[in-house]
Amino acid sequence: VQLVESGGGLVQPGGSLRLSCVGSGFTFSRSNMGWARRTPGKGLEWVAAIHSDGGTYRANSVKGRFTMSRDNAKNSVYLQMNNLKPEDTAVYYCATREGDLEYYGQGTQVTVSS
């Protein structure tokens, strides 16, 4: 299983970013996918998830601002982040579960600062 994230960067408060994740080594279309973020003070926080049937979940902290989507033809998931806040600053990880194991990508840094 391999997950590769991209799209992070530095953005001003109120700005937008779109994260992408490409998965390989597993049956992507049948897998539930998620985005998590890690900050030094809060540890790992689950931000959003999308099931194989398209159903989605978002944490209360990002509802109305973040949207997760998937494109099974491209083995990809996306996290559209709008109205970013300084507290969204974190390393964002794409994740999936195969059996009893969870897999994470290498992460992409998102920094929200003026």
C-alpha positions in Angstrom: 0.0 0.0 0.0 1.3 3.4 -1.0 -0.3 6.8 -0.4 1.3 10.0 -1.8 0.0 13.4 -0.8 0.6 16.7 -2.5 -0.8 20.2 -2.5 0.3 21.6 0.8 1.9 25.0 1.3 1.7 28.4 2.9 -1.5 30.3 2.6 -3.0 33.4 4.3 -6.0 33.2 6.6 -9.2 33.0 4.6 -7.4 31.4 1.7 -7.8 28.0 0.1 -5.8 24.9 -0.7 -6.6 21.6 -2.4 -4.8 18.5 -1.2 -4.5 15.4 -3.4 -3.6 11.8 -2.6 -2.9 9.0 -5.0 -3.2 5.5 -3.7 -1.6 2.2 -5.1 -1.1 -1.3 -4.0 -4.7 -1.9 -3.0 -8.2 -2.0 -4.5 -8.8 1.8 -4.3 -12.4 1.8 -5.4 -13.4 -0.6 -2.5 -11.5 1.2 0.2 -12.6 3.8 2.6 -10.2 6.8 2.6 -9.5 9.5 5.1 -7.5 12.7 5.9 -6.0 13.2 9.2 -3.7 16.0 10.5 -1.1 16.3 13.2 -0.1 19.3 15.2 2.5 19.3 18.0 -0.1 20.3 20.6 -3.1 18.2 19.5 -1.7 15.0 18.2 -3.5 13.2 15.4 -7.0 14.5 14.5 -9.3 12.9 11.9 -10.5 15.6 9.6 -12.6 13.9 6.9 -13.4 10.5 5.5 -15.1 9.1 2.4 -16.5 5.7 2.1 -16.3 3.4 -0.9 -19.9 4.2 -1.6 -19.3 7.9 -1.5 -20.6 8.7 1.9 -18.6 11.4 3.7 -17.7 12.4 7.2 -16.1 15.7 8.4 -15.0 16.8 11.8 -17.0 19.5 13.4 -13.9 21.8 13.3 -13.9 21.8 9.5 -17.6 21.5 8.6 -18.7 24.1 6.1 -15.0 24.7 5.1 -13.5 21.4 4.0 -14.8 19.0 1.4 -13.5 15.6 0.6 -14.0 13.8 -2.7 -12.7 10.9 -4.6 -12.0 9.9 -8.2 -11.7 6.1 -8.5 -10.6 6.3 -12.1 -7.5 8.2 -10.9 -7.1 6.3 -7.6 -7.2 9.7 -5.9 -8.9 11.5 -3.1 -9.0 15.2 -2.6 -9.4 17.6 0.3 -10.7 21.0 -0.7 -10.0 23.4 2.1 -11.6 26.9 2.1 -11.6 29.7 4.6 -8.4 28.4 6.2 -7.6 29.4 9.7 -4.3 29.5 11.6 -5.5 26.6 13.7 -5.6 24.5 10.5 -1.8 24.6 10.4 -0.7 20.9 10.5 0.9 18.1 8.6 -2.0 16.5 6.7 -2.0 12.7 6.0 -4.0 10.6 3.6 -5.0 7.3 5.2 -6.7 4.0 4.5 -7.3 0.7 6.3 -6.7 -2.7 4.9 -7.8 -5.4 7.3 -6.4 -4.6 10.7 -3.8 -2.3 9.4 -3.9 1.5 8.9 -1.7 3.1 6.3 -0.6 6.7 6.0 1.2 8.7 3.4 4.3 10.8 4.1 2.2 13.9 4.8 2.1 17.3 3.4 2.6 20.5 5.4 -0.2 23.1 5.5 0.7 26.5 7.1 -1.9 29.2 7.5 -0.2 32.5 8.4 -0.2 36.1 7.4 
